[in-house]
Amino acid sequence: MDEIRKVPPFTRTVVLGVILTTLPVILHLVSPYAVAFVPHRVANNWELHRLVLPFLFGGGGIQLVFSLIMLFRSLKELEEGHFASRLADMTWAFVLICAGIIGLNTPLQNPWLFAPFNLAIIHLWAQTNAMHQVNLYGILTLPAPYFPWAMLAMDLLQGGPGAALRSFTGMVAAHAYFFAAVIYPRQNNNRLPALVSSLLSPPQLLINALGNGAAVPSSFAASSPSGTSSYRTAFGTAFRPSAAGAGGRTLGGAPGGGGGGPAAPAGRGAAGSSTAVRGAGAAGGGAGGERTAQHRWGSGQRLGSD
């Protein structure tokens, strides 16, 4: 149990959810239909579990093992890096991404959403670790941003155009989130339209329940007229200086750029902020130089070894 508790909470919850949803179906204890996404059952019978379980049913066979390994590694690195100390932000990000996947898959009549969900996680990891190198099955080494496309090509070979299209919806949803949360603010001086900022900011109820760190509950809260962002949390009200006062850090700590994460909260230096994404140098911008991670999917090597 101690080893399980060492896994970050969001990653732990998702991986256990996949196992607990998939195993009963594999063992023929539960019908696959019970975990399928059936829109009319959701709308007419209020079977709300069909909005969650289709993302957690991973199918079967050896492909499930590889998918779980990739899901675990990608989520863990996202939770410990890009979303460090921002559990509510991460949870809300995947609520938005999953909503996008549902919207894109409804006209495709896709009953199981694990494949697009998994590719969405991989794509978001790849975008936030753009300087990394990935070793695919010990055969091909390629930059991390190209890794999701390689996985999409494998879906095309294994399942045909239909499977590739369904998986591609996950990439579209994840990139839409990444563009709104990272790329657009980076290109526009850390400014977001009020509607987008409100959408990206998790509900206060979620912040109170999960927390985003005592000092910075959300990276997307709107700035006050004075240029200082304030937030309501379960710990009271916290304040954060404007981006200009925090060294121009970008929202979300985009990889490969000059920003290392959300701006530091008042009273703390940027270097000491618990919310800063670990080491700008990990994305090629720190004093330590470029860090290269060799992810050897399927080659028998430990994932994430340098």
N, C-alpha and C positions, 0 to 999 in steps of 0.2 A: 504493500500500500504506500510505503514511503516513496518508492520509485515512481509510482503513478502520480503522487502529489507533486513531484518535481516537474512534471510536464505542465506547461502554462495552461490556465483554466479553459480558454476557448478551444485550444488544440485538443486538450483532454476530452472535452465535452463532445466535440465533433467526431473524433476517432471512436470513442466509446459508443456514440450514437450510431455510427455506421456499423459497428460490430453487432450491437444489440438489435438493429433493424434487419440486418442481412442474414445473420445466423438462423433465426426462426424460419425464414423463407427457404434457406438452403436445406434445413432439416425437415422441411415439409410440415412444420407446425403451424404455419400461417400461409395463406394464399398470397401470391404476388399481387393480386388485385387489391388486397387490403392496404398495400403501401403504394399504390399507383396514383398518379395525378390524373384525376377525372374531374374536369371543371364543373360539369353539371351536378355532380355529387356534392361539390363544395358549395355551389350556389343554392341548390335546392334543399339539400339535407344538412347543411352546415357541418359537414365532415371536415373540420379545420385541420385535422391531422394530415390530410392529403396535401396541405401546403408545406409540410415539413418532411415527412417520411420519404417522399420520392427523391429528395436530395441525398438521403442516407442509405438507400438501397443500392449496394455496390455490385449486384450480380453475383457471379461465382467464378470458379476456376482460378488458375494461376494469375490471370490478369487482375483479379481482385487484390492479391497480395502486393503486386507491384503498384497498383493504384493507391493502396493504403500507405505504402512506404512513401510515395511521392507526396500524398496529401499530408502525412504527418510532418515530413521534413519542411515542406513549403509553409504550412501553417505555423509551425514552431518558429521558423526564422522570421516570418512576418510579425508574429506576436512579440518576439524578443527584440526585433529590430525596428521596422517601420512603424509598428503600432506600440512600441515600448511604453508601458505605464498608461495605455489608453484602451482599456478593455471595452468600455462603452463605445468608443469610436470604432473599434474593430468589429464589434457585434453589429452595430448599426450599419457599417459599411457592407457587411455581408447580407444584412436584411435588404438593403437597397439592391445589391447585386442579384440576390435570389429573386427579388421582385421583377427585375429586368429579365432574368432567365425564364420565369413563368410567363411573362408577357410575350416573349419571343417564341416560346415553345407551344403556347396554346394553339395557334393556327397550324402548327406542325403535328399536333395531336401526339406529342411525345409523352408517354405515361411515366417514364423514369428519368430523373433529372440529375443523377449522380455524375454522369460523364461531363455535361456542361459545367456542373458545379466544380468538379475536380480541375477541369481545364481553366476555369475562372481563377481558382486559387493559384495554379501554376503561372498563369499569365500575370497576375498581380505580383507574385513573388519575382518573376522575371523582370518586370518593369521597375521594381524597387531595388533590384540587385543587378543593374544593367552592366556593371563592370565585371561580373563573374563569368567564368567559363564553365560549361556543362559538358561532361563526357557521357555520351549516349551509348549505353550498352558496351562500353569499352571499345567502340569502333570509331565514333565520330566526336570530335570536340568542336563545340560551337559557342558563340556568345549567348549569354542567358536570354536576351530578348528573342532569339530565334528558336529557343527550346519549345515553347508552346506550338509553334508552327510545325516543328518536327513531330510532336505528339499528334497534331491534327492530321499530318500526312499518314501516320500509322493508323489512325482511325479510318482514314480513307481506304487504306490497303486492306484492313481487316473487316470493315463493315460497309464499305461502299460510300457513295455520295451522301446518302441519307444520314448515316452515322456521323460523317464528317460535318454535315450541316448542323446537326443537333449539338455536337460538341462546340462548333464555332459560335453558337449563341452565347456560350459561357464567356468566350473571349470578348465578344462584343459588349456584354454587360459589364465585365470587369474593366475593360478599357474606357467605357463611358464614365465609370466611377473615377478611375485614375485620372482621366482628363479633367474632370470637374474638380477633383480634390487636390491635384498636384500640378498638372501641366498648365492649366489656365491661370491659376494664381501665380505660378512662376513667371509666366509671360506678361502678367499684368500687375506687377509690383505688389504681390500678395493680396490683391483685391478680388473679391467675389461679389457677384450680384446678390442682393439681399435674399432673394428667393432661393438661390442655389445654396447660399450659406446656411439658411434656415433648414433646407432639406438635408444637408450634410451633417448638421449638428444633431446628435442623438437627443431624444426626448429627455427632459429632466428626470422623469421617473426611471429611465434606464440608467442615467448617470448615478442617481441615488442608490439604485440596486447593485450596480456592478462597479461603479467608481471609474475614474479616469486619472487617478493620482490626486493627492490632496490639493495640489497647487494648480494643475491645468486639467480641468475636467473635460474640455473639448478644444480641439484645434480650430474649430470652424465657427465659434461664437462671434457675433458681429462686434466690431469695435465701437466704443463710445465716441461721442463727438470730440472728446479731448485726446483721442488717440490711444487710450488705455482700455484694454478689454477687461471686463469683469464677468464673473461667473457665479451662479448660485449652485452650491453643492451641499452634500450632507455635512460637510465640515464647516460650513459658513460661506462667506463670499471671498473669492480669491481674485487677484488682479494680475494682469500680464502687460508688460510694456508693449508699445507698438513695435512693428517689425523693424523700423528704422533704429529704435533704441536697443534692439537686440542683435545688432550686427547684420540685419537684412536676411534672417533665416527664412526659408520658404515653408509654407504650409505643408505638412506631411513629410518633410525631410526627404525630398526627391533625391534618388541616387544619381551620381555622376555630376551633380551640380554643386554650387557653393554651399547650399543649406544643409544643416545636419538634423533638422527636426523643428518642432514648434518652438516659438520664442520662449526664452526663459522667464519664469514667473518673477514677480517683484521680490526683491530681497535676496535673490540667488543669482550667481553668475551663470552665464550660458554653459560654461564647462562643467558646472556642478549640477545642472538641471537633470532630474531623473527622467525627464520626458524627452531629452535629446536622443535621437536615433544613434545607436552605438557607433561611434567613430566615423566621422566623415571620411576618414582615410579608408574605411572599408569600401567606400564607393569611389575611391581614387582621388579624394580631395584632401585627405589628412596628411599629417606630417610623416606617417608611417609608410606612405606610398600606396600603390595599388595592391589590393588583396585579391587573390584569385582562389576561388573555391572549386575543387574538382568534384562534381556530383556524379558518381559512377552508377547510373541507374542500370541495374540488372547485371553488373559485371562481377558481383560477389564481393565488392569492396564496401567498406563502411561509408554510408552516405554522408556527405558534408565534410569528408576529410580533406585537409589542405595538401 
